[in-house]
Amino acid sequence: MSQEMEFKNIVAQYSKVAPEEMTNEMRFREDLGFSSLDFMSFLGELEDTFDIELEENEVMKIVTLGEALQLLENLQ
């Protein structure tokens, strides 16, 4: 499974949007319905799954799936 699909499968656990329907332009709150708690839980799961450490100041800038994917790629 590609990193992007694994990422989208994690996102799908917190959203009603299927991974194959997700686009990089989708916003976590507005388009996917994430609450603040969902987003924080999602970030923790990303850290565990991809063995990364996210910086709070970087995470607060993330609005879209594409931005989150780019950050993930930069950290690996």
Protein Blocks (a to p, Z undefined) as FASTA:
>chain_A
ZZklmmmmmmmmmpcbdfklpcfkbcfklmnopafklmmmmmmmmmmmnopaddfklmmm
pmbfklmmmmmmmmZZ
